[in-house]
Amino acid sequence: TLVKHQDFEILVENSKCSPLFPGERDNYFHFGMGHPPMCANAVIIKLNNDALKLKQRKEFFYNGEEFMNLPFKFPNRIVVKTVSSIWITARLPNGVIVWWEGFSRVYIDINPELQGSVKGLCGTLSNNALDDFLTPDGDVEYDPIDFANHWKTNQDCPNLGEQFSHPCDTNDNLRKE
């Protein structure tokens, strides 16, 4: 869960990134990552009893039904439109704007009136860094990995492990002098 509010929720679905070229998967292990990186493959916006799913390749679904033409205003007043050759936005009735480039990047603009009333992986936006790692249960985590594990929406996904070493530390022989 990226952002959770009493009226809406914004989630991201992740999957392993596909290698861009043959042999790339071997580089993950060579550079100390131990696993392929994760990519966002969809953003889900829940508002009232409705769900808008923004998928890769700029496909989107509203309550399971695919929509093709933009701009589009949904019955719950979410407006989805193309704002550039790269980005589409979904504007919620409360002024929250979700930016999605249809591949793996998502940005969220929160209306200032909502600051301090949200929580999730994006923090509380309360201007108090001490409560940014607020868990769904209302506890404050101090470890970023434990914090992220609390916000998983699919409990079948494995927990994040320990932080990985920096590639330069793992492969000292590749360090530029």
C-alpha positions, 0 to 999 in steps of 0.5 A, a space after each residue: 500500500 503506497 497511500 491509505 486514507 479513510 476514503 481511498 487507498 493507492 496500491 502497487 502490484 510488483 513483479 520481477 523485472 524482465 531482463 532487457 537482454 540475454 544474460 542480464 539476469 546473471 548480472 543481478 548475482 554478479 553485482 551483489 543483488 542476489 535477485 532480480 529487481 522488482 518493477 511496478 506492473 500496476 497501480 490500483 486506486 480504491 475509492 468507495 467500493 470501486 477499483 481503478 487499475 492502471 496497468 503497463 502499456 497504459 491499459 486501465 480497468 474500472 471494476 474489472 472492465 477495460 477502458 481504452 479511450 482517454 480522457 475518461 471520467 468514471 462514475 466515482 468522479 476519478 478522471 484519467 487522462 493523458 498529460 504527455 507522451 509518457 504520463 497519464 494521470 488519475 485525478 481523484 475528487 479530493 484532489 489527489 493525483 496519481 501519475 503513471 508512465 505505464 511501465 514502472 514509475 508512479 508518483 502521487 501528489 497529495 492535496 495539502 488538506 490531507 496531510 497527516 491523515 494518510 499513511 502507507 509506504 509514502 509516509 504520513 505527510 505530517 511534517 513529522 519524520 518520526 511518524 513516517 514509518 507508521 504501520 497499518 496497526 498504528 505502531 511506528 517501525 524504526 527499521 525500513 525493511 520491517 516497515 515495508 513488510 508491514 504494508 504488504 497486501 499479499 501475505 503470500 509474498 516473501 518478506 524483504 530480507 536484510 539490506 543488500 551490500 553495495 555492489 562496489 563493496 561486493 565486487 571490490 575488484 571492480 572498484 575504480 581507483 
